[in-house]
Each structure stands twice: as C-alpha cells, then as structure tokens.
Amino acid sequence: MLHMYDEVKAGVPATTPPCPPDGTTSHSLPADPVFCQKQYKSLFSTPEVKLSVAFGYDDSWPDFAQVDNPSDVADFVDLLTQDCGSTDDVGMEFDNLCEFKRDPDDASLFYKQLTGPDGQTRKIIMHVISATGMDVHLKANDLQLRVSAEQKKRSEEARQEYMKDLSHADVVLYNGHSRDGGGPDFNPPVLTANHHVDYPWYHLHHPGKNDMVQALSSSTHHPKVIAMLSCDSKLEFQKMLNKVSPDSALLVSNMVAESEDLNQTMRAFFEGLLAQDCSDDFVESMENSEPLVEDHPERGKAPTIDFLGWGLKTPNVTPAPFR
C-alpha cells in the first residue's frame, strides 16, 4: 500500500518546477546539542510524559481498496510490549520503545517507567489512536468499511482523540494520508465517480487542517513535538503549524513515501526520543527511504524528513511543489 502523492494518485500530470541547485539549503540548521539537551529537560520536566500516536485511515485508492491500519497498529502494539533488546525486520534495536504495560481498563494506553535527564524516574504514557481498531493483523477493505456504522463511529472517536491530544499531550504523532493538505484524516476518503480520491473536495474544505487549527488555537497547551508522517507534510502543514503552535518542534516529511517507510520513521523517532538522543544518528535513523516518485524535484537534495526545532543537524531544504 502506498502513500501516493495526491495529484499523482488522482492522475493529474505533474511538472517539475525549478529547485535549489545541489547542495543549496534554506535556513540550514547546525547541530546544537546544548539546546537539544534543554529540550529533553523540558520534555521530562513533569512526573508524567504523555506521548500520542494516531494512525489515520490508511487507504490505497485508486490502485486498491485495501486499508492497512489494522495490521500497522497491531505491529506497533507488538513492538511496544516486546522485550527490550529486540530488533525489527530492518535490524533496528529497541532498548527504550519496549516493555510497555497495557492498561487493563483502556486498550489504547500503555505505560512504562524511564529515567529522565535529571536522573529521576518518569512515567511514560503512550496513547495509541487508530481509525480502524486495534490488534488485528490483517488488511481491511474500504468498500466494506465505508458503509459500516461501526467504522463511522471509530473514525469520529479517533478524530476527537487526536484533537484532544493536541491540547494535552507532550508529543503528538500522526501517521497517515495528507489528502493534499486536507488531512490529517481518520475517515474513508471522499471519492469521485471513478474511485479516485476527490482532491478538489479536500482543497476546498481542508477538514483535518481546520480541526488542527481549532484545537491548537483554542488551547494554552501545545505539544513540545508535533510529528506529521504523511506525504509532503512539510509542504502541506509546516506553515500552518508554525503559525498556530510556534513553540512546537516539528517532524515533517519532504517526500512521497511508502507507508512501510513512514512506519519505520515513526519507530525510530520514538526510540530516539525515549533514549534522549542528541546525536546525528537520531536523524539518520529516521531517514530510511527513497522518494516514491522518481522525478520528485527534491530527489537527492533533501533528506526524507526534517526534525525542526530540536537542536539536531538537519539540512532543511525547502521542498518545491510536485505539480
């Protein structure tokens, strides 16, 4: 299943606009380990550290009507609860994103104890939000889910929980579709008559982005990190997030990527964050994929992701629109 770039999925011909010459960067950010360490002191400054990961409705139209969320969420839950020191299928070892205990009364909450930078123990709370349910190692069919009353309920609950976490959690990560700037999205996509995602509808309404603006604008609490793991999220969401949540560090994608790669970035992000890593290895561990679209204008010029505002070294090349 692919997180295809919006206009490529919709069958709209694309052109490649001019982009910076090789090696040219905009707002290059040198590593600042002292600032990075301050960020961790701030993140771990309270007895509880609240992390949120939200899986959007991960459909694959127009190529397939399958939805990958159930298996993706179940794989992440397995990782959370496995023994520390385990490795995944690409050889990454997890010494921190591991041995969480599940809340017996709420299957979406996981807990563990971790030592903060001050040497004091902190309670880490991981809230897992899913648009399609938890713990099912299989793929679903969109044609069936979109007519299901249960799916409508799950989608709305996931949307509300994500917006609530934007006002309460310390770190909030979205993993799903950008909908060409209309996301984040927890619902089955709006489709055209020929089963393409109706991107003009998302351009007009921007439902997910409007929800984020409302949640962040109406709250006095903003996450220390907002992560948008969706295609070209830097292009689609960075300007808005900088405006409504200027103090939040941002993890954003420069590329069109497969969902498997974004899942790997998510795992590496949480592992590095819990390890309180300020080394270049942290960013490098998240840059694991090549752009899906071969003639993407930033191919070879930008990293797959940017982690902005955390004191880590990131080239931060400004993406050019792929249209």
C-alpha positions as CSV (number, residue, x, y, z in Angstrom):
1,M,0.0,0.0,0.0
2,L,1.4,3.4,-1.0
3,H,1.1,6.8,0.5
4,M,0.9,8.2,-3.1
5,Y,1.3,11.9,-3.6
6,D,-2.1,13.4,-4.2
7,E,-2.0,14.6,-7.8
8,V,-0.1,11.5,-8.9
9,K,-2.8,9.4,-7.4
10,A,-5.5,11.5,-9.0
11,G,-3.9,11.1,-12.4
12,V,-3.1,14.8,-12.9
13,P,0.0,15.3,-15.0
14,A,2.9,16.9,-13.0
15,T,5.6,19.2,-13.9
16,T,8.9,19.7,-12.2
17,P,9.5,23.3,-11.1
18,P,12.9,24.8,-10.6
19,C,14.5,23.9,-7.3
20,P,17.7,24.9,-5.4
21,P,21.0,23.7,-7.0
22,D,22.7,20.7,-5.5
23,G,23.9,21.5,-2.0
24,T,21.9,24.7,-1.7
25,T,19.9,24.8,1.5
26,S,17.5,27.3,3.0
27,H,17.7,28.0,6.7
28,S,20.3,25.4,7.3
29,L,20.3,24.2,10.9
30,P,23.5,23.3,12.6
31,A,23.5,20.8,15.4
32,D,23.1,22.4,18.8
33,P,23.5,19.6,21.5
34,V,23.1,22.1,24.3
35,F,19.7,23.2,23.0
36,C,18.8,19.6,22.3
37,Q,19.5,18.7,25.9
38,K,17.4,21.6,27.1
39,Q,14.5,20.2,25.0
40,Y,14.8,16.9,26.8
41,K,14.9,18.5,30.2
42,S,11.7,20.3,29.3
43,L,10.1,17.2,27.9
44,F,10.9,15.2,31.1
45,S,10.2,18.1,33.5
46,T,7.0,16.6,34.8
47,P,6.2,13.3,36.6
48,E,4.3,12.0,33.5
49,V,5.4,12.3,29.9
50,K,2.4,11.9,27.5
51,L,3.1,10.6,24.0
52,S,0.4,10.2,21.4
53,V,0.5,8.3,18.1
54,A,-2.5,8.5,15.8
55,F,-3.0,6.2,12.8
56,G,-5.2,7.8,10.2
57,Y,-7.4,6.0,7.7
58,D,-4.7,4.4,5.5
59,D,-6.5,3.6,2.2
60,S,-4.8,2.9,-1.1
61,W,-7.2,4.3,-3.7
62,P,-7.3,4.3,-6.7
63,D,-5.0,1.3,-7.1
64,F,-6.6,-0.9,-4.3
65,A,-9.5,-0.6,-2.0
66,Q,-7.5,-2.0,0.9
67,V,-6.8,-0.3,4.3
68,D,-3.6,-1.1,6.1
69,N,-4.3,0.4,9.5
70,P,-5.3,-2.7,11.5
71,S,-2.0,-4.6,10.7
72,D,0.1,-1.4,11.1
73,V,-1.4,-0.6,14.5
74,A,-1.1,-4.2,15.7
75,D,2.6,-4.3,14.7
76,F,3.3,-1.1,16.6
77,V,1.5,-2.5,19.7
78,D,3.6,-5.7,19.4
79,L,6.7,-3.5,19.4
80,L,5.6,-1.5,22.4
81,T,5.1,-4.7,24.5
82,Q,8.1,-6.8,23.3
83,D,11.2,-7.4,25.4
84,C,13.9,-4.7,25.3
85,G,16.9,-5.5,23.1
86,S,14.7,-6.9,20.3
87,T,15.3,-6.0,16.7
88,D,12.8,-5.3,13.9
89,D,12.9,-6.6,10.3
90,V,15.4,-3.9,9.2
91,G,17.8,-4.6,12.1
92,M,16.9,-1.7,14.4
93,E,17.4,-2.5,18.0
94,F,14.9,-1.2,20.6
95,D,16.2,-0.5,24.1
96,N,13.6,2.1,25.0
97,L,10.5,1.6,22.8
98,C,9.8,-1.7,24.5
99,E,8.3,-3.4,27.6
100,F,5.3,-1.0,27.9
101,K,2.5,-2.4,30.0
102,R,-1.0,-2.2,28.7
103,D,-3.7,-0.5,30.8
104,P,-6.2,-3.3,31.8
105,D,-9.1,-0.9,31.5
106,D,-8.2,1.0,28.3
107,A,-6.5,-0.9,25.5
108,S,-5.3,2.3,23.9
109,L,-3.0,3.2,26.8
110,F,0.5,1.9,27.6
111,Y,2.9,2.7,30.4
112,K,6.5,2.3,31.5
113,Q,9.0,3.9,33.8
114,L,12.0,5.7,32.4
115,T,14.8,7.7,33.9
116,G,14.8,11.3,32.8
117,P,17.9,13.5,32.1
118,D,17.9,14.6,35.8
119,G,18.2,11.0,37.0
120,Q,14.6,10.9,38.3
121,T,12.1,8.3,37.2
122,R,9.3,9.4,34.9
123,K,6.1,7.6,34.0
124,I,5.8,7.4,30.2
125,I,2.3,7.2,28.8
126,M,1.8,6.1,25.2
127,H,-1.7,6.7,23.8
128,V,-2.3,4.8,20.6
129,I,-5.2,6.1,18.4
130,S,-6.5,4.1,15.5
131,A,-9.1,4.9,12.9
132,T,-9.8,1.2,12.3
133,G,-9.4,-0.5,15.7
134,M,-6.5,-2.3,17.4
135,D,-4.7,-5.6,17.4
136,V,-5.9,-7.1,14.1
137,H,-3.1,-8.5,12.0
138,L,-4.9,-8.2,8.7
139,K,-5.8,-5.7,6.0
140,A,-9.4,-4.4,5.6
141,N,-11.5,-3.5,2.6
142,D,-12.5,0.1,2.2
143,L,-15.7,-0.7,0.3
144,Q,-16.9,-2.6,3.3
145,L,-15.7,-0.2,6.0
146,R,-17.1,3.0,4.4
147,V,-20.7,1.7,4.7
148,S,-20.2,0.4,8.2
149,A,-21.8,2.2,11.1
150,E,-19.0,0.9,13.4
151,Q,-16.3,2.4,11.1
152,K,-18.1,5.8,11.2
153,K,-18.0,5.6,15.0
154,R,-14.4,4.6,15.1
155,S,-13.3,7.3,12.7
156,E,-15.1,10.0,14.7
157,E,-13.7,8.7,18.0
158,A,-10.1,8.7,16.5
159,R,-10.5,12.2,15.2
160,Q,-11.7,13.5,18.6
161,E,-9.0,11.7,20.5
162,Y,-6.3,13.1,18.2
163,M,-7.6,16.7,18.5
164,K,-7.8,16.3,22.3
165,D,-4.2,15.1,22.5
166,L,-3.1,18.2,20.6
167,S,-4.3,20.1,23.6
168,H,-2.9,17.7,26.3
169,A,0.0,15.5,25.2
170,D,3.7,16.4,25.1
171,V,4.4,14.7,21.8
172,V,1.7,14.1,19.1
173,L,2.5,12.0,16.0
174,Y,0.1,11.5,13.0
175,N,0.8,8.6,10.6
176,G,-1.5,8.6,7.6
177,H,-2.5,10.5,4.5
178,S,-2.0,14.2,3.8
179,R,-5.0,14.4,1.5
180,D,-3.1,17.1,-0.4
181,G,-3.3,19.4,2.6
182,G,-6.9,18.3,3.6
183,G,-5.7,15.9,6.3
184,P,-5.0,14.6,8.8
185,D,-7.8,12.2,8.0
186,F,-9.4,9.5,10.1
187,N,-12.3,8.8,7.7
188,P,-12.7,6.8,4.5
189,P,-11.7,9.2,1.7
190,V,-14.2,11.2,-0.3
191,L,-14.1,9.6,-3.8
192,T,-15.0,10.7,-7.3
193,A,-17.3,8.6,-9.5
194,N,-14.3,6.7,-10.9
195,H,-12.9,5.8,-7.4
196,H,-10.2,8.4,-7.2
197,V,-9.7,10.4,-4.1
198,D,-11.6,13.7,-4.6
199,Y,-8.7,16.1,-4.1
200,P,-10.7,19.2,-5.2
201,W,-13.1,18.5,-2.4
202,Y,-10.2,18.4,0.1
203,H,-8.7,21.6,-1.4
204,L,-12.0,23.3,-0.8
205,H,-12.8,22.0,2.7
206,H,-9.5,21.2,4.4
207,P,-11.4,19.3,7.2
208,G,-8.4,17.9,9.1
209,K,-6.2,21.0,8.8
210,N,-9.2,23.1,10.1
211,D,-9.6,20.8,13.0
212,M,-5.9,21.1,13.9
213,V,-6.1,24.9,13.7
214,Q,-9.1,24.9,16.0
215,A,-7.6,22.5,18.5
216,L,-4.2,24.3,18.7
217,S,-5.6,27.9,18.6
218,S,-8.1,27.3,21.4
219,S,-5.6,25.7,23.8
220,T,-3.0,27.2,26.1
221,H,-1.0,23.9,26.0
222,H,0.9,23.0,22.8
223,P,2.9,19.8,22.3
224,K,6.6,20.0,22.5
225,V,6.8,18.0,19.3
226,I,4.2,17.7,16.5
227,A,5.1,14.9,14.0
228,M,3.3,14.7,10.7
229,L,4.3,11.4,9.0
230,S,2.4,11.8,5.7
231,C,3.4,12.6,2.2
232,D,5.0,16.0,1.7
233,S,3.8,17.1,5.1
234,K,6.4,19.9,5.3
235,L,4.9,21.4,2.2
236,E,1.3,20.9,3.3
237,F,1.4,21.7,7.1
238,Q,4.6,23.4,8.3
239,K,3.4,27.0,7.6
240,M,0.1,26.4,9.4
241,L,1.8,24.7,12.4
242,N,4.4,27.4,12.7
243,K,1.6,29.9,12.9
244,V,-0.7,28.2,15.4
245,S,1.9,26.3,17.5
246,P,5.2,28.3,17.1
247,D,6.9,26.8,20.1
248,S,6.4,23.2,18.9
249,A,9.3,21.3,17.3
250,L,8.2,19.7,14.1
251,L,8.9,16.3,12.5
252,V,7.8,16.6,8.9
253,S,8.3,14.7,5.6
254,N,9.8,16.1,2.5
255,M,8.8,13.2,0.3
256,V,6.2,10.9,-1.1
257,A,6.9,7.7,0.7
258,E,5.5,4.3,1.2
259,S,3.6,3.6,4.5
260,E,6.2,1.0,5.4
261,D,8.9,3.7,5.4
262,L,6.8,6.1,7.4
263,N,6.2,3.3,10.0
264,Q,9.9,2.8,10.3
265,T,10.5,6.6,10.7
266,M,7.8,6.5,13.5
267,R,9.6,3.7,15.3
268,A,13.0,5.3,15.0
269,F,11.6,8.6,16.3
270,F,10.1,7.2,19.4
271,E,13.1,5.1,20.1
272,G,15.5,8.1,19.8
273,L,13.2,10.4,21.8
274,L,12.9,7.9,24.7
275,A,16.7,7.4,24.5
276,Q,17.1,11.2,24.8
277,D,19.4,11.1,21.8
278,C,21.1,14.3,20.7
279,S,23.4,12.7,18.1
280,D,23.3,12.8,14.3
281,D,22.4,9.1,14.5
282,F,18.9,10.1,15.7
283,V,18.1,11.9,12.5
284,E,19.9,9.4,10.3
285,S,17.9,6.5,11.9
286,M,14.6,8.2,10.7
287,E,15.9,8.8,7.1
288,N,15.4,5.3,5.8
289,S,13.6,5.7,2.5
290,E,13.9,7.0,-1.1
291,P,11.2,9.2,-2.6
292,L,8.5,7.1,-4.2
293,V,8.1,9.4,-7.2
294,E,11.3,9.1,-9.3
295,D,11.3,12.6,-10.7
296,H,10.4,14.4,-7.4
297,P,12.2,17.8,-7.6
298,E,13.9,17.2,-4.2
299,R,15.3,13.8,-5.1
300,G,18.9,13.8,-3.9
301,K,18.7,17.3,-2.5
302,A,16.6,17.0,0.7
303,P,16.5,14.3,3.4
304,T,13.4,12.3,3.6
305,I,12.4,14.0,6.9
306,D,13.2,17.2,8.8
307,F,13.2,17.4,12.6
308,L,13.0,21.1,13.1
309,G,13.4,22.9,16.4
310,W,15.1,20.2,18.4
311,G,18.7,21.2,18.1
312,L,19.6,18.3,15.7
313,K,21.5,18.7,12.5
314,T,19.1,18.7,9.5
315,P,19.8,20.4,6.1
316,N,16.2,21.7,5.9
317,V,16.0,22.1,2.1
318,T,12.8,23.9,1.3
319,P,10.7,21.5,-0.8
320,A,9.4,22.5,-4.2
321,P,5.8,21.6,-5.0
322,F,5.5,18.5,-7.2
323,R,2.8,19.9,-9.6
